[in-house]
Amino acid sequence: MAENPTPEQASEKPSEKPKKKKRSAGYYAATFFIKIGVTVLAVWLLLTFVAGVNVCHVQSAYPMIKDGDLCISYRLAKLKEGDVIVYRQNGSVKFGRIAGFGGDTVNIQGDTVSVNGYSLMQDVVYPTPAEGSAISYPYTVPDQTVFVLNDYRQDLSDSRMNGGVPVADVQGKVILVMRRRGI
């Protein structure tokens, strides 16, 4: 005669493992495309709001940045004097070094640049001429703008010709320069 097992005996029985479901090729394809979509979204968000990638096509930032260099910029950086930045001006991307902020007074006499009465101490090889500037000195930088000078100071296509660069046009601080020429 068969006995009904008591609850203690039933729990002593080895438990059966549930059968594993077989996954179809469609499941793996869907998972793959979801991962690709999430990765593309993450890269897009990173390159839109956090970092920027630009190729330099001008010599205005020479010798720091040369024609053909790939530059990575950080959009969320707190800008300070002496930072090399990427900015938009007249529809083109430019590179320059911050010399002053809104409210500062910039003066160029001879080859000396001074901000608020103090000479700038920057690692720039070329002298900074004031001749040919479209602005007069001393120049008070308007609010919400930055005064930008090219590292190749003979090129006057910076704030000496166009005045202050609006902070909204600054795309970020250059944090990495990758040489692409001569490799």
Order of alpha helices (4+ residues) and beta strands (2+ residues): alpha-alpha-beta-beta-beta-beta-beta-beta-beta-beta-beta-alpha-beta-beta
